[in-house]
Amino acid sequence: MSVPQRSLWLKNPLGIHTGDDADAAGGLVVAGGRIVEQVARGAAPATAVDEVFDASRHVIVPGLINTHHHFYQTLTRAWRPVVSAELFGWLKGLYDVWAGLTPRDLEIATTVALAELLLSGCTTAADHHYLFPNGLEEGIDVQVDVVRRLGMRATLTRGSMSLGEKDGGLPPQSTVQEAEAILADSERLVGAYHERGAGAVVQIGLAPCSPFSVTTGVMRDTAALAEQLDVRLHTHLAETIDEEDFCRERFGLRTVDYLESVGWLSDRAWLAHGIHFDDAEIARLGAAGTAVSHCATSNMRLASGIARAVELEAAGVPVGLGVDGSASNDGSNMIQEVRQALYLQRLRYGAAAVTPERALDWATQGSARALGRSDIGVLTPGAQADLAMFTLDELRFSGSHDPVAALLLCGADRADRVMVGGVWRVVDGRIEGLDVPRLIAQHSEAARSLLARTT
């Protein structure tokens, strides 16, 4: 990622949420790809600036961070046979369709997912790709190319499924791999693409899919490999009661006991969903520092339940947000996901406990912690200059008073400008260098072709 050296003052924003309590109403100074100064209301920068951008029409927030997604699922949004199914039935209906994915399908689907995220103010996205049918063995390599092309940051996880139907798992045999192939490719991808330290653009995590689709051996061996390679671990856990029942019947354990039995109860891991934990399990997760990605829209769409986000956070669990796969959401809009999390968590804890600022913090610094990063998710000096800027000049915002609260309460859905590492990636609501109408046409055709081949 090229890093601009000229300094830029984003001057006098309409509103700003920095992630700390500092007075930054006068804006931010960006240089060398980082935030170098917060400017107080009515003040001028202490830093010499080369350029000034008048931000008086904009609300500035840290770049939103998506901690759980399945990019390939943009090809199967709102598919009628599973529109009203819950998780296990939904998966069983879609596995055979997804088994027909090609590299070109994945490239287009990933581009659509990332473009949609970027336009919604997201600057970093984690993807959980666990499907490697014949011909798609280099799926993560395909995704790396798309991430770099769009200029975002990503944690791309090498997912896996090794427990097929014939051995008591949920997925069909055509979608599972042998342990040796999974572990070898995991090691290859970390060596080829994983970047370390502040400003990393592409990072690789290891992500066996779920207790009902992966053998205990692969779970244990992946945990050991992640420790050896010093990368993060990701999986689905405690999403539904069906999953809890599966773990009890197959392993004789509840989900967190199972997690501990395979060496995953640690601060290296983050878990998608994390809904059905009891009080003792929440305490154990907090003591271990294991993170949770709250996926509010998906949890409502599949009627899975409501994560205990406030209690998890109080126990010491890093809580981030994720849009989840775009066939269980069915979108990839991160600012809308923040709004859904705000409202869903208020149903459980009340309005006073879940403020707009708290929901934004889940989507920024909480998500950064879930991904093991401290260089993104806030707009403080030294942090990466990853930020999103929204205008409030649409009819839906007319009459609003608190600019930051209005983003969520009035339903913002598209950023006007997005910066990643000091580089503008969205300008005037458009992604630099991307022909969106052409992409939509290609993606729609790929979606039709996938269903025609596999149904």
C-alpha positions as CSV (number, residue, x, y, z in Angstrom):
1,M,0.0,0.0,0.0
2,S,1.5,3.4,-1.0
3,V,1.7,5.8,1.8
4,P,1.2,9.6,1.1
5,Q,3.8,11.7,2.9
6,R,2.0,15.1,2.5
7,S,0.1,16.2,5.6
8,L,-3.6,16.7,5.4
9,W,-5.9,18.5,7.8
10,L,-9.5,17.2,7.9
11,K,-10.8,20.5,9.2
12,N,-13.8,21.2,11.5
13,P,-16.0,18.1,11.0
14,L,-19.7,18.3,11.6
15,G,-19.2,15.5,14.1
16,I,-16.4,13.1,15.1
17,H,-16.1,9.8,17.1
18,T,-12.4,9.2,17.7
19,G,-12.7,6.2,20.1
20,D,-11.3,8.2,23.0
21,D,-12.5,11.2,25.0
22,A,-10.2,13.8,23.4
23,D,-11.6,17.0,22.0
24,A,-11.1,16.6,18.2
25,A,-13.9,18.8,17.0
26,G,-11.3,20.8,15.1
27,G,-10.5,17.8,13.1
28,L,-7.5,15.5,12.4
29,V,-4.1,15.8,10.8
30,V,-3.0,12.8,8.7
31,A,0.5,12.3,7.4
32,G,2.6,9.2,6.4
33,G,-0.5,7.1,6.5
34,R,-1.2,7.8,10.2
35,I,-3.1,10.1,12.4
36,V,-0.6,12.6,13.7
37,E,-2.7,15.1,15.6
38,Q,-6.2,15.6,17.0
39,V,-7.2,19.3,16.7
40,A,-9.3,20.8,19.5
41,R,-12.4,22.8,18.7
42,G,-11.5,26.3,17.5
43,A,-7.8,25.5,17.4
44,A,-5.3,25.3,14.5
45,P,-3.0,22.3,14.1
46,A,0.4,22.4,15.8
47,T,1.6,20.3,12.9
48,A,2.5,22.1,9.6
49,V,0.0,21.0,7.0
50,D,0.3,20.8,3.2
51,E,-3.4,20.5,2.4
52,V,-6.7,21.2,4.1
53,F,-10.0,19.4,3.5
54,D,-13.1,21.2,4.6
55,A,-15.0,18.5,6.6
56,S,-17.8,20.7,7.8
57,R,-20.4,18.5,6.0
58,H,-19.0,15.3,7.3
59,V,-19.2,13.0,10.4
60,I,-15.9,11.2,10.8
61,V,-15.6,7.8,12.5
62,P,-12.7,5.3,12.6
63,G,-12.8,2.9,9.6
64,L,-15.3,0.2,10.5
65,I,-13.9,-3.3,11.0
66,N,-15.9,-6.4,10.0
67,T,-14.8,-9.5,12.0
68,H,-16.8,-12.2,10.3
69,H,-17.9,-12.7,6.7
70,H,-18.2,-15.3,3.9
71,F,-17.5,-13.3,0.8
72,Y,-18.5,-16.2,-1.6
73,Q,-22.1,-16.1,-0.3
74,T,-22.9,-12.9,-2.1
75,L,-23.8,-15.2,-5.0
76,T,-26.6,-16.9,-3.1
77,R,-28.5,-14.0,-1.5
78,A,-32.2,-14.4,-0.9
79,W,-32.4,-17.9,-2.5
80,R,-36.0,-18.9,-2.2
81,P,-35.5,-22.5,-0.9
82,V,-33.8,-21.3,2.3
83,V,-35.4,-17.9,2.8
84,S,-37.2,-19.1,5.9
85,A,-34.8,-21.8,7.1
86,E,-32.8,-21.8,10.3
87,L,-29.1,-22.6,10.4
88,F,-28.8,-26.4,9.9
89,G,-31.6,-26.5,7.3
90,W,-30.2,-23.4,5.6
91,L,-26.7,-25.0,5.4
92,K,-28.0,-28.3,4.1
93,G,-29.9,-26.5,1.4
94,L,-26.9,-24.5,0.3
95,Y,-23.9,-26.8,0.6
96,D,-24.4,-28.5,-2.8
97,V,-24.8,-25.1,-4.5
98,W,-21.6,-23.7,-2.9
99,A,-19.7,-26.9,-3.9
100,G,-20.0,-25.7,-7.5
101,L,-17.9,-22.5,-6.9
102,T,-15.2,-21.7,-9.4
103,P,-12.2,-19.4,-9.0
104,R,-13.9,-16.8,-11.2
105,D,-17.0,-17.0,-9.1
106,L,-15.0,-16.4,-5.9
107,E,-13.1,-13.5,-7.4
108,I,-16.4,-11.7,-8.4
109,A,-18.1,-12.6,-5.2
110,T,-15.2,-11.3,-3.1
111,T,-15.0,-8.1,-5.1
112,V,-18.7,-7.4,-4.6
113,A,-18.5,-8.1,-0.8
114,L,-15.5,-5.9,-0.3
115,A,-16.9,-3.1,-2.5
116,E,-20.1,-3.1,-0.6
117,L,-18.2,-3.1,2.7
118,L,-16.0,-0.2,1.6
119,L,-18.9,1.9,0.5
120,S,-20.4,1.4,3.9
121,G,-17.4,2.8,5.7
122,C,-15.5,-0.5,6.3
123,T,-11.8,-0.4,5.9
124,T,-10.8,-3.8,7.3
125,A,-12.6,-7.1,6.8
126,A,-12.1,-10.6,8.0
127,D,-13.4,-13.4,5.8
128,H,-14.0,-17.0,6.8
129,H,-13.5,-19.1,3.6
130,Y,-13.9,-22.8,4.3
131,L,-15.0,-24.2,0.9
132,F,-12.2,-25.8,-1.3
133,P,-13.9,-28.1,-3.8
134,N,-11.9,-29.4,-6.8
135,G,-10.5,-26.5,-8.7
136,L,-10.8,-24.0,-5.9
137,E,-7.7,-25.1,-3.9
138,E,-6.2,-21.6,-4.3
139,G,-9.2,-19.7,-3.1
140,I,-7.4,-17.6,-0.6
141,D,-4.8,-16.6,-3.2
142,V,-7.7,-15.3,-5.3
143,Q,-9.0,-13.2,-2.4
144,V,-5.6,-11.7,-1.6
145,D,-5.5,-10.3,-5.2
146,V,-8.9,-8.7,-4.8
147,V,-8.1,-7.1,-1.4
148,R,-4.9,-5.6,-2.8
149,R,-6.8,-4.3,-5.9
150,L,-9.3,-2.5,-3.8
151,G,-6.8,-1.1,-1.3
152,M,-8.5,-2.4,1.9
153,R,-7.1,-4.3,4.8
154,A,-8.1,-7.9,5.4
155,T,-7.7,-10.9,7.7
156,L,-8.3,-13.8,5.4
157,T,-8.8,-17.0,7.2
158,R,-8.0,-20.4,5.8
159,G,-11.1,-22.3,6.7
160,S,-11.7,-26.0,6.5
161,M,-14.2,-28.8,6.7
162,S,-13.1,-32.4,7.3
163,L,-16.1,-34.0,8.9
164,G,-18.6,-35.0,6.2
165,E,-22.0,-36.7,6.3
166,K,-20.7,-40.2,6.1
167,D,-18.7,-39.6,9.4
168,G,-21.6,-37.9,11.2
169,G,-20.9,-34.3,10.2
170,L,-23.3,-31.9,8.4
171,P,-21.5,-31.1,5.0
172,P,-21.6,-33.3,2.0
173,Q,-18.4,-35.3,1.2
174,S,-17.8,-33.2,-1.9
175,T,-17.0,-30.2,0.3
176,V,-14.6,-31.8,2.8
177,Q,-10.8,-32.1,2.7
178,E,-8.2,-34.4,4.3
179,A,-6.3,-33.1,7.3
180,E,-2.9,-33.2,5.6
181,A,-4.1,-31.0,2.7
182,I,-5.7,-28.5,5.1
183,L,-2.6,-28.1,7.3
184,A,-0.2,-27.9,4.4
185,D,-2.1,-25.2,2.7
186,S,-2.6,-23.3,5.9
187,E,1.2,-23.2,6.4
188,R,1.7,-22.2,2.8
189,L,-0.6,-19.3,3.0
190,V,0.9,-17.9,6.2
191,G,4.3,-18.1,4.6
192,A,3.2,-16.5,1.4
193,Y,0.9,-13.7,2.5
194,H,0.8,-13.0,6.3
195,E,2.0,-9.5,7.2
196,R,3.0,-8.5,10.7
197,G,3.1,-5.3,12.6
198,A,1.4,-1.9,12.4
199,G,-0.1,-1.1,9.0
200,A,-0.4,-4.8,7.9
201,V,-2.6,-5.0,4.8
202,V,-3.1,-8.8,4.5
203,Q,-3.1,-11.1,7.4
204,I,-3.9,-14.9,7.4
205,G,-5.8,-16.7,10.2
206,L,-6.6,-20.4,10.5
207,A,-10.3,-21.2,10.7
208,P,-11.8,-24.7,10.9
209,C,-15.4,-24.1,10.2
210,S,-17.4,-25.4,13.2
211,P,-17.8,-28.4,15.6
212,F,-20.3,-30.0,13.2
213,S,-18.0,-29.9,10.1
214,V,-14.5,-30.4,11.4
215,T,-12.8,-33.4,13.2
216,T,-11.3,-32.9,16.7
217,G,-8.0,-33.8,15.2
218,V,-8.0,-31.0,12.7
219,M,-9.1,-28.6,15.5
220,R,-6.2,-29.6,17.7
221,D,-3.6,-29.7,15.0
222,T,-4.8,-26.3,13.7
223,A,-4.4,-24.8,17.2
224,A,-0.9,-26.1,17.4
225,L,0.0,-24.8,14.0
226,A,-1.4,-21.4,14.8
227,E,0.8,-21.3,17.9
228,Q,3.8,-22.3,15.9
229,L,3.2,-19.7,13.2
230,D,1.9,-17.1,15.6
231,V,-1.4,-16.4,13.8
232,R,-5.0,-16.1,14.9
233,L,-7.7,-18.7,15.2
234,H,-11.3,-18.4,14.1
235,T,-14.4,-20.6,14.1
236,H,-18.1,-20.6,14.5
237,L,-19.3,-21.4,18.1
238,A,-22.5,-21.5,20.1
239,E,-24.5,-20.0,17.2
240,T,-27.6,-22.2,17.8
241,I,-29.1,-24.7,20.2
242,D,-28.8,-27.4,17.4
243,E,-25.0,-26.8,17.6
244,E,-25.1,-27.2,21.4
245,D,-27.0,-30.4,21.0
246,F,-24.6,-31.7,18.4
247,C,-21.6,-31.1,20.8
248,R,-23.3,-32.8,23.7
249,E,-24.3,-35.9,21.6
250,R,-21.0,-36.2,19.7
251,F,-18.4,-35.1,22.3
252,G,-20.3,-35.3,25.5
253,L,-19.4,-31.6,26.1
254,R,-20.9,-28.1,25.9
255,T,-19.4,-25.8,23.3
256,V,-16.9,-24.0,25.6
257,D,-15.8,-27.3,27.2
258,Y,-15.2,-28.6,23.7
259,L,-13.3,-25.5,22.7
260,E,-11.0,-26.0,25.7
261,S,-10.6,-29.7,25.0
262,V,-9.1,-28.9,21.6
263,G,-6.7,-26.1,22.8
264,W,-8.7,-23.1,21.6
265,L,-9.6,-21.4,24.8
266,S,-7.1,-18.6,24.5
267,D,-6.6,-15.0,23.5
268,R,-5.4,-16.2,20.0
269,A,-9.0,-17.1,19.1
270,W,-12.1,-15.2,18.1
271,L,-15.5,-16.8,17.8
272,A,-18.3,-16.0,15.4
273,H,-21.7,-15.5,17.0
274,G,-21.2,-16.7,20.6
275,I,-24.9,-16.7,21.5
276,H,-25.6,-19.6,23.7
277,F,-23.1,-19.3,26.6
278,D,-24.1,-19.6,30.3
279,D,-22.7,-17.3,33.0
280,A,-19.8,-19.6,33.9
281,E,-18.8,-19.9,30.2
282,I,-18.8,-16.2,29.8
283,A,-16.5,-15.9,32.7
284,R,-14.1,-18.5,31.3
285,L,-14.0,-16.8,27.9
286,G,-13.3,-13.5,29.6
287,A,-10.5,-15.0,31.7
288,A,-8.9,-16.5,28.6
289,G,-9.3,-13.3,26.5
290,T,-11.2,-15.2,23.8
291,A,-13.0,-12.7,21.5
292,V,-16.5,-12.9,20.1
293,S,-17.8,-11.5,16.8
294,H,-21.4,-10.4,17.2
295,C,-23.4,-10.8,14.0
296,A,-26.7,-9.2,14.8
297,T,-28.4,-9.3,11.4
298,S,-27.5,-12.9,10.7
299,N,-28.7,-14.0,14.2
300,M,-32.0,-12.3,13.5
301,R,-32.3,-13.6,9.9
302,L,-31.7,-17.3,11.0
303,A,-33.6,-16.9,14.3
304,S,-30.5,-18.0,16.2
305,G,-30.8,-15.8,19.3
306,I,-29.2,-12.7,20.8
307,A,-25.6,-12.7,22.0
308,R,-25.0,-11.5,25.5
309,A,-22.6,-8.8,24.3
310,V,-22.7,-6.5,27.3
311,E,-22.0,-9.3,29.7
312,L,-19.3,-10.8,27.5
313,E,-17.6,-7.4,27.4
314,A,-17.9,-6.9,31.1
315,A,-16.2,-10.3,31.7
316,G,-13.2,-9.2,29.6
317,V,-14.2,-10.7,26.2
318,P,-13.3,-8.4,23.3
319,V,-16.5,-7.9,21.4
320,G,-16.5,-7.0,17.7
321,L,-19.1,-6.9,15.0
322,G,-19.5,-9.0,11.8
323,V,-21.9,-8.8,8.9
324,D,-21.6,-12.6,8.4
325,G,-22.1,-14.3,5.1
326,S,-24.1,-12.4,2.5
327,A,-26.6,-15.3,2.3
328,S,-27.6,-15.0,6.0
329,N,-27.7,-11.2,6.2
330,D,-28.2,-10.8,3.1
331,G,-25.9,-7.8,2.7
332,S,-22.4,-6.6,3.4
333,N,-23.2,-3.2,4.8
334,M,-21.2,-2.5,7.9
335,I,-22.7,0.8,9.1
336,Q,-26.2,-0.8,8.9
337,E,-24.7,-3.7,11.0
338,V,-23.8,-1.3,13.7
339,R,-27.3,0.0,13.8
340,Q,-28.7,-3.5,14.0
341,A,-26.4,-4.4,16.8
342,L,-27.4,-1.2,18.7
343,Y,-31.1,-2.1,18.5
344,L,-30.8,-5.8,19.1
345,Q,-28.6,-5.3,22.2
346,R,-31.0,-2.7,23.5
347,L,-33.7,-5.4,23.5
348,R,-31.7,-7.4,26.0
349,Y,-30.0,-4.6,28.1
350,G,-32.1,-1.5,27.6
351,A,-31.4,1.8,25.9
352,A,-29.1,3.4,28.5
353,A,-26.7,0.5,28.5
354,V,-26.2,0.4,24.7
355,T,-25.4,3.9,23.3
356,P,-24.6,4.7,19.7
357,E,-21.0,5.4,20.8
358,R,-20.8,1.9,22.4
359,A,-22.1,0.2,19.3
360,L,-19.5,2.2,17.2
361,D,-16.8,1.1,19.6
362,W,-17.8,-2.6,19.0
363,A,-17.4,-2.0,15.3
364,T,-14.0,-0.3,15.6
365,Q,-11.7,-0.8,18.5
366,G,-13.6,-3.9,19.7
367,S,-13.3,-5.4,16.3
368,A,-9.6,-4.5,16.2
369,R,-9.0,-6.3,19.4
370,A,-10.9,-9.3,18.1
371,L,-8.5,-9.4,15.2
372,G,-5.4,-8.9,17.4
373,R,-4.7,-5.4,16.2
374,S,-3.9,-2.2,18.1
375,D,-3.1,0.0,15.2
376,I,-6.6,0.5,13.8
377,G,-10.1,1.1,15.1
378,V,-9.4,4.5,16.7
379,L,-8.5,8.0,15.5
380,T,-5.7,8.8,18.0
381,P,-2.2,9.9,17.2
382,G,-0.1,7.1,15.9
383,A,-3.0,5.0,14.7
384,Q,-3.4,4.1,11.0
385,A,-5.3,6.8,9.1
386,D,-8.3,4.5,8.4
387,L,-11.5,6.5,8.6
388,A,-14.9,6.9,7.1
389,M,-16.8,10.2,6.5
390,F,-20.5,10.4,6.2
391,T,-22.7,13.3,5.1
392,L,-26.1,14.1,6.7
393,D,-27.7,15.9,3.8
394,E,-30.3,13.3,2.8
395,L,-34.0,13.6,3.8
396,R,-33.7,10.9,6.4
397,F,-31.3,13.1,8.5
398,S,-33.4,16.3,8.3
399,G,-34.2,17.5,11.8
400,S,-31.4,15.5,13.5
401,H,-29.3,17.2,16.1
402,D,-26.5,14.9,17.3
403,P,-24.4,14.1,14.2
404,V,-22.8,10.9,15.6
405,A,-26.0,9.5,16.9
406,A,-27.8,10.4,13.7
407,L,-25.5,8.0,11.7
408,L,-27.2,5.0,13.5
409,L,-30.6,6.4,14.6
410,C,-31.4,7.9,11.2
411,G,-30.0,5.0,9.3
412,A,-26.8,6.0,7.4
413,D,-26.0,3.4,4.7
414,R,-23.3,4.8,2.6
415,A,-20.1,6.7,3.2
416,D,-19.2,9.8,1.2
417,R,-15.4,9.3,1.7
418,V,-13.3,6.5,3.0
419,M,-9.6,6.6,3.7
420,V,-7.3,3.6,4.2
421,G,-3.7,4.2,5.3
422,G,-4.0,7.9,4.3
423,V,-5.2,7.0,0.8
424,W,-8.7,8.0,-0.4
425,R,-10.4,4.8,-1.5
426,V,-14.0,6.2,-1.7
427,V,-14.5,9.7,-3.0
428,D,-18.0,11.3,-3.4
429,G,-19.6,7.9,-2.7
430,R,-17.7,6.1,-5.4
431,I,-14.8,3.6,-5.2
432,E,-11.8,4.9,-7.0
433,G,-11.2,2.8,-10.2
434,L,-14.1,0.4,-9.9
435,D,-16.8,0.1,-12.5
436,V,-19.7,-0.8,-10.3
437,P,-22.4,-1.3,-13.0
438,R,-20.1,-3.7,-14.8
439,L,-19.3,-5.5,-11.6
440,I,-23.1,-5.9,-10.9
441,A,-23.7,-7.3,-14.3
442,Q,-20.8,-9.8,-14.0
443,H,-21.9,-10.8,-10.5
444,S,-25.5,-11.3,-11.4
445,E,-24.5,-13.6,-14.3
446,A,-22.2,-15.6,-12.1
447,A,-25.0,-16.0,-9.5
448,R,-27.4,-17.3,-12.2
449,S,-24.8,-19.6,-13.7
450,L,-23.9,-21.1,-10.3
451,L,-27.5,-22.0,-9.6
452,A,-28.0,-23.3,-13.1
453,R,-25.0,-25.6,-12.7
454,T,-25.8,-27.0,-9.3
455,T,-29.6,-27.2,-8.9
